Amino acid sequence: MNDDSQHNDRIISQFTRWAQPFADLPIHSAEDGMARTLAAAVIAPTDTVLDVACGPGIVACAAAAHAAHVTGIDLTPAMIEQARVRQAAAGLANLDWRTGDATDLPFADASFDRVVTRYSFHHLREPGRALAEMRRVCRPGGRIVVIDATPAPECQAAYDRMETLRDPSHTSALTLDQLRGLGRIAGLEEAIVDGYRLEALLATLADADDMAALDAMFDADIASGEDRIGVQAWRAADGVRFLFPISIVAWRR
């Protein structure tokens, strides 16, 4: 088994276990982040949209209210099952779902008007390859949108250590400059750069077996007063809370 296959198996294992909790987490449907995502995508009623690494279909279902048709694709079958449940609950007919790899999309060139992905690039060993695939399947004049956590350069290593402990399918979170650089390499024209902070409760995002080590890591960071992880963590009555540094970059194809 090659490294890509091993990593894909790691992703499938992680998100099969977390499919239901991930789908139910309120932060993934936060209104401000979703509004900013849809604003960056500029979806017209005649547009076809592809949501890459769609997870439980949160962005895809939100986009479907504005688009002619939306396709969601994800590596993990359990996530696609959650997406179908969400679609049914919302009574949406203009969606379909596929299981597949973000770095090898099973679609013809220039198939979609809008291609989006959210919170996925930090799971990929080759995010540039995924962006190239997103460009390939996007029609000329279309738009490509990537939303992900982007730690500050001086916090990137510590952030990655925290995320790898929390989620073994994590590879590395790009800085905003690195993400924008991938767009330049792909030959894309930058249209929008936006961002927001997403508040999270650590205990809702990690396995119980990992909490002791994560608590110790965050407590040390909080005590230092230096925010070395770059998430402005604090200890609240219900546990450690912190702010994911999220960026949105949209490009014209």
HURATA-V487413 format. One record per backbone hydrogen bond with DSSP energy under -1.0 kcal/mol. CO is the residue of the C=O (numbers start at 0). NH is the residue of the N-H. E is the energy in kcal/mol with one decimal. If there is no record, write none. Layout:
co={CO:CO}
nh={NH:NH}
e={E:E}
This chain:
co={1:2:3:4:5:6:7:8:9:10:11:12:13:17:18:19:20:24:25:26:29:30:31:32:33:34:35:36:37:43:46:46:47:47:48:49:50:53:56:57:58:59:62:62:68:69:70:71:72:72:73:75:76:77:78:79:80:81:82:83:84:85:86:93:95:97:100:104:111:112:113:114:115:116:119:120:121:125:126:127:128:129:130:131:132:135:136:136:138:141:142:143:144:145:146:147:151:154:155:156:157:158:159:160:161:162:166:174:175:176:177:178:179:180:181:182:183:188:191:193:195:197:199:200:201:206:207:209:210:211:212:213:214:215:216:217:218:219:230:233:235:238:239:240:241:243:243:244:245:246:247:248:249:249:250:251}
nh={5:6:7:8:9:10:11:12:13:14:15:16:17:21:22:23:24:27:28:29:33:34:35:36:37:38:39:40:41:46:67:68:112:113:70:115:72:56:60:61:62:63:65:66:48:95:50:97:52:53:99:79:80:81:82:83:84:85:86:87:88:89:91:69:71:73:103:106:138:142:49:144:51:146:122:123:170:129:130:131:132:133:134:135:136:109:110:111:141:252:114:250:116:248:118:246:154:158:159:160:161:162:163:164:165:166:169:178:179:180:181:182:183:184:185:187:186:251:249:247:245:243:241:203:204:209:210:213:214:215:216:217:218:219:220:221:222:223:242:240:238:235:201:233:199:197:245:149:195:147:193:145:190:191:143:188}
e={-2.3:-2.5:-2.7:-2.3:-1.7:-2.3:-2.6:-2.5:-2.5:-2.8:-1.6:-1.7:-1.6:-3.0:-2.1:-1.9:-1.1:-1.3:-1.7:-1.3:-2.2:-2.7:-2.2:-2.1:-2.6:-2.1:-2.0:-1.7:-1.5:-2.0:-2.3:-1.5:-1.7:-1.9:-2.8:-2.9:-2.3:-1.6:-2.4:-1.6:-2.8:-1.8:-2.2:-1.2:-2.5:-1.7:-3.0:-2.6:-1.1:-2.2:-1.5:-1.5:-2.1:-1.6:-2.2:-2.2:-1.8:-2.3:-2.6:-2.4:-2.3:-1.9:-1.9:-2.3:-2.4:-1.7:-1.6:-1.3:-3.2:-1.9:-2.5:-2.5:-3.2:-2.3:-2.4:-1.4:-3.4:-1.5:-2.4:-2.1:-1.8:-2.5:-2.4:-2.2:-2.0:-2.6:-1.0:-2.4:-2.6:-2.6:-2.3:-3.0:-1.7:-2.5:-3.0:-2.9:-1.7:-3.0:-2.5:-1.9:-2.2:-2.6:-2.6:-1.7:-2.1:-2.9:-2.1:-2.4:-2.7:-2.0:-1.7:-1.3:-1.6:-2.4:-2.0:-2.6:-1.3:-3.7:-2.7:-3.0:-2.3:-2.7:-2.1:-1.8:-2.1:-1.5:-1.1:-2.1:-3.3:-2.1:-2.1:-2.8:-3.0:-2.1:-1.7:-3.1:-2.7:-1.7:-3.2:-3.0:-1.4:-2.9:-2.6:-2.6:-2.8:-2.0:-1.1:-3.3:-2.0:-2.0:-2.7:-2.6:-3.3:-1.7:-2.5:-2.0}
